[in-house]
Amino acid sequence: MRSPSDYVEKLLSMKPNIYIGGKRVGRDFKAFQPGIKTISMTYQLAGSSGFKDLITAESHLTGERINRFTHICQNPDDLLKKQEMIRRTCQIVGRCIQRCMGCDAINALSVVTREVDDKYGTDYYKRFLKYLYVFQKEDLTAACAQTDVKGDRSLRPFQQHDPDLYLRVVKRMEDGVIVRGAKTHITIAPYADEIIALPTRAMTERDVEYAVAFAIPADWDGVKLITVSHSHRERKELKAPITEYSASHSMVVFDDVFVPWDRVFMCGEWEFAGRLAMLFATYHRHSYTGCKPAMTDILMGAAALAAEYNGIEGAHHVRD
């Protein structure tokens, strides 16, 4: 498993393909550091004696200990531990831990790739397992790129006036595919190792070129990250730990990006697009059952402390 410094070192070696404020920047850009610090906590706690049992798991592929954020849930206990892990880590950083989206994406792919293979005799599941082995071995962090820019939401992908308003395959070749389009509001894209693209909705037979799922490095050729950061202002006098953690979001532009076949997990199986989209959403809602209670814990604690400081913690209207 990686350490926080291993994670940061990898980020600093990546190509600068991030655009913010009209400028191209690298992953050492100051505004990204609170987000990087947030993800770093998931690596730090995995090596902590007090959290190791919660934030690590046994890989069902290799039997080795891995970070639970790279784990495929095998049973109800795994789901409960994932929920508790997210709640505890969110409490520590005071906000979304962010790494859950990649975890939820690989869990969804682990199911749907097999279902597609069972129907069509494809080899997506085998490709996915090879990818997952590396993902776990290298302890990678992934952003899930699901939400397309969409255009007219009353129309299906094939009906849009601009065919690139949904991510699509524009060319199939012997060694891979070329994809074009954009995904928007993608959290952690500027400081993720990988970007996993999934369909955003159910498709019809006429949307076949839009039924695509794949994974690529976040600095892959043709990928551009148009980014906004939500970092807090620096504190000048009184320390506020919550300002040390934050998030950044990107529009991920795929400008005729080549994806090799071994990283493609769906290509044209339109009837499974909705299944994959919804299964990711279901796993992600499960993550919310950890992070939203954590945020509520923090808000309730802050409200109780403010009431105590003001001497009104016993007032009935405050307690109500």
C-alpha positions as CSV (number, residue, x, y, z in Angstrom):
1,M,0.0,0.0,0.0
2,R,1.1,3.6,-0.7
3,S,2.0,6.2,1.8
4,P,0.8,9.9,1.5
5,S,4.2,10.8,0.1
6,D,4.0,8.1,-2.5
7,Y,0.7,9.4,-3.6
8,V,1.9,13.0,-3.8
9,E,5.1,12.0,-5.6
10,K,3.1,10.2,-8.3
11,L,0.9,13.3,-8.8
12,L,3.9,15.6,-9.2
13,S,5.2,13.3,-12.0
14,M,2.0,13.6,-14.1
15,K,1.7,15.9,-17.1
16,P,0.2,19.3,-16.5
17,N,-3.2,19.0,-18.3
18,I,-5.3,21.1,-15.8
19,Y,-6.7,24.5,-16.7
20,I,-7.8,26.9,-14.0
21,G,-8.3,30.7,-14.3
22,G,-7.4,30.6,-17.9
23,K,-3.9,29.0,-17.2
24,R,-2.5,25.5,-17.6
25,V,-1.2,24.3,-14.2
26,G,0.3,21.2,-12.7
27,R,-0.7,19.2,-9.7
28,D,1.5,21.3,-7.5
29,F,-0.9,24.2,-7.9
30,K,-1.6,25.8,-4.5
31,A,-5.4,25.6,-4.7
32,F,-5.3,21.8,-5.1
33,Q,-3.3,21.1,-2.0
34,P,-6.2,21.0,0.5
35,G,-7.8,18.4,-1.8
36,I,-4.6,16.4,-2.0
37,K,-4.3,16.6,1.8
38,T,-7.8,15.1,2.0
39,I,-7.0,12.1,-0.2
40,S,-3.6,11.7,1.6
41,M,-5.5,11.1,4.8
42,T,-6.9,7.8,3.3
43,Y,-3.3,6.6,2.9
44,Q,-2.1,7.9,6.2
45,L,-4.9,6.2,8.2
46,A,-4.3,2.9,6.4
47,G,-1.0,2.7,8.2
48,S,-2.3,3.8,11.5
49,S,-2.7,1.2,14.2
50,G,-6.0,2.7,15.3
51,F,-7.6,2.6,11.8
52,K,-5.7,-0.2,10.1
53,D,-8.4,-2.9,10.6
54,L,-11.1,-0.5,9.3
55,I,-9.3,1.0,6.3
56,T,-7.6,-2.1,5.0
57,A,-9.1,-5.3,3.7
58,E,-8.0,-8.6,2.2
59,S,-8.1,-8.6,-1.6
60,H,-10.3,-11.3,-3.0
61,L,-7.9,-11.5,-5.9
62,T,-4.6,-12.0,-4.2
63,G,-5.3,-12.4,-0.5
64,E,-3.0,-9.5,0.3
65,R,-3.9,-6.5,2.5
66,I,-5.1,-3.6,0.5
67,N,-6.6,-0.2,1.1
68,R,-10.4,-0.7,1.5
69,F,-11.0,2.2,-1.0
70,T,-9.7,-0.3,-3.7
71,H,-11.6,-3.3,-2.4
72,I,-14.6,-5.1,-4.0
73,C,-17.2,-5.7,-1.4
74,Q,-17.8,-9.4,-0.9
75,N,-20.4,-9.6,1.8
76,P,-22.6,-7.5,4.2
77,D,-19.7,-7.0,6.6
78,D,-17.6,-5.4,3.9
79,L,-20.5,-3.0,3.2
80,L,-20.8,-2.1,6.9
81,K,-17.0,-1.5,7.2
82,K,-17.0,0.6,4.1
83,Q,-19.8,2.7,5.6
84,E,-18.0,3.1,8.9
85,M,-14.7,3.9,7.2
86,I,-16.3,6.7,5.2
87,R,-18.1,8.1,8.3
88,R,-14.9,8.1,10.4
89,T,-12.6,9.6,7.7
90,C,-15.2,12.3,6.9
91,Q,-15.3,13.2,10.6
92,I,-11.5,13.6,10.6
93,V,-11.3,15.9,7.5
94,G,-14.6,17.7,8.3
95,R,-16.0,17.1,4.8
96,C,-16.3,14.6,2.0
97,I,-13.4,12.2,1.9
98,Q,-13.8,12.1,-1.9
99,R,-12.1,8.7,-2.6
100,C,-15.3,6.8,-2.4
101,M,-16.3,7.6,-6.0
102,G,-13.5,5.5,-7.4
103,C,-14.4,2.7,-5.0
104,D,-18.0,2.8,-6.0
105,A,-17.1,2.8,-9.7
106,I,-15.0,-0.4,-9.5
107,N,-17.6,-2.2,-7.5
108,A,-20.2,-1.4,-10.1
109,L,-17.9,-2.5,-12.9
110,S,-17.2,-5.8,-11.1
111,V,-20.8,-6.7,-11.5
112,V,-21.9,-5.3,-14.8
113,T,-18.8,-6.5,-16.8
114,R,-19.6,-10.0,-15.8
115,E,-23.3,-9.6,-16.7
116,V,-22.4,-8.3,-20.2
117,D,-20.0,-11.3,-20.7
118,D,-22.7,-13.7,-19.6
119,K,-25.0,-12.4,-22.3
120,Y,-22.6,-11.7,-25.2
121,G,-19.5,-13.9,-24.5
122,T,-17.3,-10.8,-24.3
123,D,-14.2,-10.6,-22.1
124,Y,-14.9,-7.3,-20.2
125,Y,-14.8,-9.0,-16.8
126,K,-11.3,-10.5,-17.6
127,R,-10.1,-7.1,-18.6
128,F,-11.5,-5.6,-15.5
129,L,-9.9,-8.1,-13.2
130,K,-6.5,-7.3,-14.8
131,Y,-7.1,-3.6,-14.3
132,L,-8.3,-4.2,-10.7
133,Y,-5.1,-6.2,-9.9
134,V,-3.0,-3.1,-10.8
135,F,-5.5,-0.7,-9.2
136,Q,-5.2,-2.6,-5.9
137,K,-1.4,-3.4,-6.2
138,E,-0.6,0.3,-6.8
139,D,-3.2,1.6,-4.4
140,L,-4.6,4.0,-6.9
141,T,-7.2,6.8,-6.5
142,A,-9.8,7.2,-9.2
143,A,-12.3,9.9,-10.1
144,C,-15.5,8.6,-11.6
145,A,-16.6,10.6,-14.7
146,Q,-20.3,9.9,-15.1
147,T,-22.2,13.1,-15.6
148,D,-22.3,14.2,-19.3
149,V,-22.9,17.9,-20.3
150,K,-26.1,16.6,-21.9
151,G,-27.5,19.7,-23.7
152,D,-31.3,19.4,-24.1
153,R,-32.2,17.0,-21.3
154,S,-35.6,16.2,-22.9
155,L,-33.7,14.5,-25.8
156,R,-31.8,11.2,-25.9
157,P,-28.0,11.3,-26.7
158,F,-28.6,10.4,-30.4
159,Q,-31.1,13.3,-30.7
160,Q,-28.9,16.1,-29.5
161,H,-28.0,18.8,-32.1
162,D,-24.4,18.3,-31.2
163,P,-23.4,14.6,-31.0
164,D,-20.6,15.3,-28.6
165,L,-22.8,16.5,-25.7
166,Y,-22.6,12.9,-24.5
167,L,-19.3,11.0,-24.4
168,R,-19.2,8.7,-27.3
169,V,-17.0,6.3,-29.3
170,V,-16.1,7.9,-32.7
171,K,-13.9,5.2,-34.0
172,R,-13.1,1.6,-33.3
173,M,-9.7,0.2,-34.2
174,E,-7.9,-3.1,-33.8
175,D,-6.0,-1.9,-30.7
176,G,-8.7,0.3,-29.1
177,V,-11.3,3.1,-29.5
178,I,-11.3,6.8,-29.9
179,V,-13.7,8.7,-27.6
180,R,-14.9,12.3,-27.8
181,G,-17.0,14.4,-25.4
182,A,-17.0,15.7,-21.9
183,K,-18.0,14.8,-18.4
184,T,-18.8,17.6,-15.9
185,H,-18.7,18.3,-12.2
186,I,-16.1,15.5,-11.7
187,T,-14.7,15.7,-8.1
188,I,-11.0,15.0,-7.5
189,A,-10.1,14.8,-11.2
190,P,-7.1,17.1,-10.8
191,Y,-5.5,14.9,-8.1
192,A,-6.6,11.4,-9.1
193,D,-4.4,8.8,-10.6
194,E,-7.1,7.5,-12.9
195,I,-10.4,8.6,-14.4
196,I,-13.1,5.9,-14.8
197,A,-15.8,6.9,-17.3
198,L,-19.2,5.4,-17.0
199,P,-22.6,6.0,-18.7
200,T,-24.8,8.6,-17.2
201,R,-28.2,7.1,-18.1
202,A,-30.2,4.3,-19.8
203,M,-29.6,4.1,-23.5
204,T,-31.6,2.8,-26.6
205,E,-30.3,0.9,-29.6
206,R,-29.8,4.2,-31.4
207,D,-27.5,5.4,-28.6
208,V,-25.1,2.5,-29.1
209,E,-22.0,4.6,-29.6
210,Y,-22.7,6.4,-26.2
211,A,-22.7,3.1,-24.3
212,V,-19.1,3.1,-23.2
213,A,-17.1,2.6,-20.1
214,F,-13.3,2.7,-19.6
215,A,-10.5,3.8,-17.4
216,I,-7.5,6.0,-18.3
217,P,-4.7,7.8,-16.4
218,A,-5.8,11.3,-15.5
219,D,-3.0,12.9,-17.6
220,W,-3.7,10.7,-20.6
221,D,-3.1,12.3,-24.1
222,G,-6.1,14.3,-25.2
223,V,-7.6,14.6,-21.7
224,K,-8.1,18.2,-20.5
225,L,-9.3,19.1,-17.0
226,I,-11.1,22.5,-16.8
227,T,-11.2,23.0,-13.1
228,V,-12.6,25.0,-10.2
229,S,-11.2,24.8,-6.7
230,H,-13.3,25.3,-3.5
231,S,-10.3,25.9,-1.2
232,H,-10.9,28.1,1.9
233,R,-8.9,31.3,2.4
234,E,-5.8,30.9,4.4
235,R,-6.1,31.8,8.1
236,K,-4.0,34.7,9.2
237,E,-4.4,34.5,13.0
238,L,-6.7,31.8,14.5
239,K,-6.1,28.3,13.2
240,A,-9.1,26.6,11.7
241,P,-8.3,22.9,10.7
242,I,-11.3,22.7,8.4
243,T,-9.6,25.2,6.1
244,E,-6.8,22.7,5.5
245,Y,-9.1,20.3,3.6
246,S,-11.1,21.0,0.5
247,A,-12.1,19.8,-3.0
248,S,-11.7,20.6,-6.6
249,H,-14.0,19.7,-9.5
250,S,-13.4,19.5,-13.2
251,M,-15.1,19.4,-16.6
252,V,-13.2,16.4,-18.1
253,V,-12.8,16.9,-21.8
254,F,-12.0,13.9,-24.0
255,D,-10.5,15.4,-27.1
256,D,-10.4,12.4,-29.4
257,V,-8.8,10.2,-26.8
258,F,-7.4,6.8,-27.6
259,V,-8.4,4.1,-25.1
260,P,-6.7,0.7,-25.5
261,W,-9.0,-2.3,-25.5
262,D,-7.6,-3.6,-22.2
263,R,-9.0,-0.5,-20.5
264,V,-12.4,-0.7,-22.2
265,F,-15.2,-2.3,-20.1
266,M,-18.3,-1.6,-22.2
267,C,-18.5,-0.6,-25.9
268,G,-21.9,-0.6,-27.5
269,E,-23.8,-2.9,-25.1
270,W,-26.5,-0.2,-24.8
271,E,-29.0,-2.3,-22.8
272,F,-26.5,-2.4,-19.9
273,A,-25.7,1.3,-19.9
274,G,-28.6,2.1,-17.5
275,R,-27.7,-0.9,-15.3
276,L,-24.1,0.3,-14.9
277,A,-25.2,3.9,-14.3
278,M,-27.7,3.0,-11.6
279,L,-25.5,0.4,-9.9
280,F,-22.7,3.0,-9.5
281,A,-25.4,5.4,-8.1
282,T,-26.6,2.7,-5.7
283,Y,-23.1,2.1,-4.4
284,H,-22.5,5.8,-4.2
285,R,-25.7,6.3,-2.2
286,H,-24.4,3.6,0.2
287,S,-21.3,5.8,0.6
288,Y,-23.6,8.7,1.4
289,T,-24.9,6.7,4.4
290,G,-21.4,7.2,5.8
291,C,-20.6,10.7,4.8
292,K,-23.9,12.5,5.4
293,P,-24.2,11.3,9.0
294,A,-20.5,12.4,9.5
295,M,-21.4,15.9,8.3
296,T,-24.5,15.9,10.6
297,D,-22.2,14.9,13.5
298,I,-20.0,17.8,12.8
299,L,-22.9,20.3,12.4
300,M,-24.6,19.2,15.6
301,G,-21.4,19.4,17.5
302,A,-20.6,22.9,16.2
303,A,-24.2,24.0,17.1
304,A,-23.9,22.5,20.6
305,L,-20.6,24.2,21.2
306,A,-21.9,27.6,19.9
307,A,-24.8,27.3,22.3
308,E,-22.5,26.5,25.2
309,Y,-20.2,29.4,24.4
310,N,-23.3,31.7,24.5
311,G,-24.6,30.2,27.7
312,I,-27.9,29.0,26.2
313,E,-27.3,25.3,25.9
314,G,-30.1,24.7,28.4
315,A,-32.7,26.9,26.7
316,H,-35.7,24.9,25.6
317,H,-36.0,26.6,22.2
318,V,-32.3,25.8,21.5
319,R,-32.5,22.2,22.6
320,D,-35.6,21.7,20.5
